[in-house]
Amino acid sequence: MANAPIVTVMIPAFNAGAYVGVAISSCQRQTLGDIEILVVDDGSTDDTASVVQRYTDDSRVRLISLGANRGVAAARNTALFHATGTWIATLDADDWMTDDRLEVLVDAAVAANADLAHDDLPLIYEGETEPYSTLARSTGSVITTVTAVNLDRLIDCEVGGRSAYRLGLTQPILRRAFLEAHGIRYDERLKVGEDYLLYLECLLAGATWIQIPSGHYFYLQRPASASRTRQVPTLERKLDVCVEVLERPMLTPAQRVSLQRYHRNLSSILAYQRVVEPAKERHLGAAASAAIRNPRFIGRLAKELPAVARRRWAYHARRDSHALDMLR
């Protein structure tokens, strides 16, 4: 392309040969055609690279190989290094977009003079052809107009926060000039949640962020994925990062208050997970010891127990195979 594209779509891919073709195809069908599609093969051991190569007849599609598996944050940072678009759009290798998504989001962001803009997420199970809900509907959120996202709302939407709407799951487009001006990149120490921390950095740097009510990003869910994920290492790293951010002298009083609330919430969830994870693995002695060492566990347990009981009952009594999924 002689001129810089309007949007760079970044697709990190690790062992995604079965899915990445659908993701790329959804980019190629965009009504906003002035884009580049950077697929970063993050050390895959399957046929991811060969699948992507089939699409490189389209000059907009480019395969970048990391060689070794370095994690999604490193893959996205690599794509950012090569990106030339005015806007950055992230797309996970097993998700896909409606044909008009990029055009709708860019138009909305430009109209609002925003640095970030995101939409709702239609939620779909693997093997299904229609979404069963959207992120807003499944969390009881009512969003009918363009809505601003600020630091308080982002923190309230974190796991265990006061709002069930998980902003960390959304995939906003980002103004590349804003990221460059503030030196913002994904934290490669994080294997999960690196996008949430990048959004937090953007808001701390003064970004304007909007949400539109319509949903154009299809988010693929797999049964009971959350029940098999160990959260303690991720929560520990998030807490470390939060402490580092709190030490910054340039924080405003309001930002510090919000981040302190985030720190308390992370600490509470971490105490809970340090007990729950060994208990799930039937290491009862380790769970009991963790409960003694983590007194915040009791308070978090009292908050979590009703929802846990509902999910367990639905999974075992009603045979709902999706009851333990992350968004149920």
C-alpha positions in Angstrom: 0.0 0.0 0.0 1.3 3.4 -1.0 -0.4 5.1 1.9 -0.8 4.1 5.5 -4.0 2.0 6.1 -6.8 3.3 8.2 -6.8 0.2 10.5 -4.2 -2.4 11.4 -5.8 -5.6 12.6 -3.5 -7.5 15.0 -4.2 -11.3 15.3 -1.9 -13.1 17.8 -2.1 -16.9 17.0 -0.8 -19.8 19.0 -1.8 -23.3 17.8 -4.8 -21.7 16.2 -4.8 -23.6 12.9 -8.3 -24.7 13.3 -9.6 -21.2 13.9 -7.4 -18.5 12.4 -8.8 -18.8 8.9 -12.2 -17.7 10.1 -10.7 -14.7 11.9 -8.7 -13.6 8.8 -11.7 -14.1 6.5 -13.8 -11.8 8.7 -11.1 -9.1 8.3 -11.0 -9.5 4.5 -14.8 -9.0 4.3 -14.7 -5.7 6.1 -16.7 -2.9 4.4 -13.7 -0.7 5.4 -11.2 -2.2 3.1 -8.3 0.1 3.7 -6.7 -2.1 6.4 -3.7 -4.3 7.0 -3.9 -7.7 8.8 -0.9 -8.7 10.9 -1.0 -12.3 12.1 1.7 -13.1 14.6 2.5 -16.8 14.9 3.5 -17.1 18.6 5.6 -20.3 18.3 2.8 -22.6 17.2 3.5 -26.3 16.9 0.5 -27.0 14.7 -0.4 -25.8 11.1 -1.1 -22.2 12.1 1.6 -20.7 9.8 0.6 -22.8 6.8 -3.0 -21.8 7.2 -2.1 -18.1 7.4 0.1 -18.5 4.3 -3.0 -19.5 2.3 -4.3 -16.0 2.8 -1.2 -14.0 1.9 -2.2 -13.7 -1.8 -4.2 -10.8 -0.3 -1.5 -8.1 0.0 -3.2 -6.9 3.2 -2.4 -10.1 5.0 1.1 -10.5 6.5 2.5 -13.4 8.6 5.0 -12.5 11.3 6.7 -15.4 13.2 8.1 -15.2 16.7 9.8 -18.5 16.5 9.3 -19.4 20.2 6.1 -19.1 22.3 6.4 -15.8 24.1 2.7 -15.1 25.0 -0.1 -12.9 23.7 1.4 -9.7 25.1 4.7 -10.2 23.2 2.8 -11.1 20.0 0.7 -8.0 20.2 3.7 -5.8 20.9 5.4 -7.3 17.9 2.4 -6.5 15.8 2.4 -2.9 17.2 6.0 -2.5 16.2 5.1 -3.3 12.6 1.7 -1.6 12.5 1.2 1.4 10.2 -2.5 2.0 10.6 -4.1 5.1 12.1 -6.2 2.7 14.3 -5.2 -0.5 15.9 -7.8 -3.3 16.2 -7.1 -6.5 18.1 -8.7 -9.8 17.1 -8.1 -13.1 18.9 -7.4 -16.0 16.5 -10.5 -17.9 17.4 -12.9 -14.9 17.2 -14.4 -13.0 14.3 -16.1 -9.8 13.3 -19.2 -8.7 11.5 -18.4 -7.3 8.0 -19.1 -3.7 9.0 -17.4 -3.7 12.5 -14.3 -1.6 11.7 -16.2 0.9 9.7 -18.8 1.3 12.5 -16.2 1.7 15.2 -13.9 4.1 13.3 -16.9 6.3 12.4 -18.0 6.4 16.0 -14.5 7.1 17.3 -13.9 9.9 14.8 -17.3 11.5 15.6 -16.5 11.5 19.3 -12.8 12.4 18.9 -12.1 9.3 21.0 -8.9 7.4 21.5 -10.6 4.1 22.1 -13.9 2.7 21.0 -15.5 -0.7 21.5 -18.8 -2.5 20.9 -20.8 -5.2 22.6 -19.7 -8.9 22.2 -22.1 -11.5 20.8 -21.3 -14.7 22.8 -21.2 -18.0 20.9 -20.3 -21.5 21.9 -17.9 -23.6 19.8 -19.8 -25.6 17.2 -22.8 -23.3 17.3 -23.9 -21.0 14.4 -25.8 -18.4 16.4 -24.8 -16.4 19.6 -26.7 -17.4 22.7 -26.4 -13.9 24.2 -24.3 -10.7 24.3 -21.9 -9.6 27.0 -24.3 -6.8 27.9 -27.4 -9.0 28.0 -25.7 -11.8 29.9 -24.5 -9.4 32.6 -27.8 -7.5 32.9 -26.3 -4.3 31.5 -28.5 -1.8 29.7 -26.5 0.2 27.1 -28.6 2.0 24.5 -26.5 5.0 23.5 -22.8 5.9 23.1 -21.4 5.7 26.6 -18.1 7.0 28.0 -15.7 4.7 29.9 -13.7 6.2 32.7 -11.2 4.7 35.2 -13.8 4.1 37.8 -16.0 2.1 35.4 -13.0 0.1 34.2 -12.1 -0.9 37.8 -15.7 -1.6 38.7 -15.9 -4.0 35.7 -12.8 -6.1 36.7 -13.4 -9.6 38.0 -15.1 -9.3 41.4 -15.9 -5.7 40.9 -19.2 -3.9 41.5 -20.3 -4.3 37.8 -20.7 -7.6 36.0 -19.9 -6.1 32.6 -16.4 -7.2 31.9 -14.7 -4.4 30.0 -11.4 -6.4 30.0 -13.1 -8.9 27.6 -13.9 -6.2 25.0 -11.6 -5.4 22.1 -11.6 -1.7 21.4 -10.0 -0.1 18.5 -7.1 2.2 19.7 -5.7 5.3 18.2 -2.1 4.3 17.3 -0.8 7.9 17.7 -2.0 8.0 21.3 -0.2 4.7 22.1 3.0 6.1 20.5 2.8 9.5 22.2 2.5 7.9 25.7 4.8 4.9 25.0 2.0 2.4 26.0 2.6 -1.3 25.3 1.2 -4.6 26.6 2.9 -5.8 29.8 4.7 -9.0 28.7 5.0 -10.2 32.3 1.3 -11.0 32.1 0.0 -14.1 30.4 -3.6 -13.2 31.1 -5.2 -9.7 31.6 -2.5 -7.8 29.6 -5.2 -6.0 27.6 -7.0 -4.8 30.8 -3.7 -3.3 32.1 -3.1 -1.6 28.7 -6.6 0.0 28.9 -5.9 1.1 32.4 -2.7 2.7 31.2 -4.5 4.5 28.5 -7.1 6.0 30.9 -4.4 7.1 33.3 -2.7 8.9 30.4 -5.9 10.8 29.6 -7.5 8.7 26.8 -11.1 9.3 25.8 -12.9 6.0 25.5 -16.4 5.3 24.2 -18.7 2.3 24.0 -21.3 1.9 21.3 -24.5 -0.2 22.0 -24.4 -2.6 19.0 -22.4 -5.8 19.0 -20.0 -6.7 16.2 -17.3 -8.9 17.8 -18.1 -12.6 18.1 -16.5 -14.0 21.2 -16.1 -17.8 21.2 -16.6 -19.6 24.4 -15.6 -23.1 25.3 -17.4 -25.2 27.9 -16.1 -24.9 31.5 -12.9 -23.1 30.5 -12.8 -21.0 33.7 -13.0 -24.0 35.9 -9.7 -25.4 34.4 -7.8 -22.1 34.6 -5.4 -21.4 37.5 -5.9 -17.7 38.4 -3.4 -17.3 41.3 -0.3 -16.5 39.2 -2.2 -14.0 37.1 -3.7 -12.3 40.1 -0.3 -12.1 41.8 1.2 -10.5 38.7 -1.7 -8.1 38.4 -1.3 -7.1 42.0 2.4 -6.4 41.5 1.6 -4.2 38.5 -1.1 -2.4 40.5 1.5 -1.7 43.3 3.9 -0.3 40.7 1.3 2.0 39.3 0.3 3.2 42.7 3.9 4.3 43.4 3.7 6.8 40.5 4.0 10.4 41.9 1.9 11.9 39.1 -1.4 10.2 40.0 -4.3 12.5 40.8 -6.0 11.9 44.1 -9.1 10.5 42.3 -6.9 8.1 40.3 -5.2 7.0 43.5 -8.5 6.3 45.2 -9.7 4.2 42.3 -6.5 2.2 42.1 -6.5 1.6 45.8 -10.0 0.1 45.4 -8.7 -2.0 42.6 -5.8 -3.2 44.8 -8.2 -4.2 47.6 -10.4 -6.1 45.2 -7.5 -8.0 43.7 -6.1 -8.8 47.1 -9.5 -10.2 48.2 -9.9 -12.3 45.0 -6.3 -13.6 45.4 -6.9 -14.7 49.0 -10.0 -16.5 47.8 -8.3 -18.3 44.9 -5.4 -19.3 47.0 -7.8 -21.4 49.0 -10.2 -22.5 46.3 -7.6 -23.7 43.8 -6.0 -26.4 46.0 -9.5 -27.3 47.3 -10.7 -28.0 43.7 -7.7 -30.3 43.3 -8.7 -32.1 46.5 -5.5 -30.9 48.3 -7.5 -30.2 51.5 -4.5 -29.8 53.8 -3.1 -27.1 51.5 -6.4 -25.4 51.2 -6.8 -25.3 55.0 -3.3 -23.9 55.4 -4.1 -21.3 52.7 -7.3 -20.3 54.5 -5.3 -19.6 57.7 -2.7 -17.6 55.8 -5.3 -15.6 53.9 -7.9 -14.2 56.3 -9.6 -12.2 53.5 -10.8 -15.5 52.2 -13.8 -15.6 54.5 -15.1 -12.2 53.3 -14.7 -13.1 49.6 -16.3 -16.5 50.2 -19.4 -14.9 51.6 -19.7 -12.8 48.5 -19.0 -15.6 46.1 -20.8 -18.5 47.7 -24.4 -17.8 46.3 -23.1 -17.6 42.7 -20.9 -20.6 43.1 -23.8 -22.6 44.6 -26.1 -21.7 41.6 -23.5 -22.7 39.1 -22.7 -26.0 40.8 -26.4 -26.8 41.0 -27.0 -26.0 37.4 -23.9 -28.1 36.3 -24.6 -31.2 38.4 -28.4 -31.2 38.8 -29.6 -29.7 35.5 -26.7 -31.1 33.5 -26.0 -27.7 32.1 -22.5 -28.2 30.6 -22.0 -24.4 30.3 -22.9 -23.6 33.9 -19.3 -23.2 34.9 -18.3 -21.1 32.0 -16.6 -17.8 32.6 -19.6 -15.6 31.7 -22.3 -17.6 33.5 
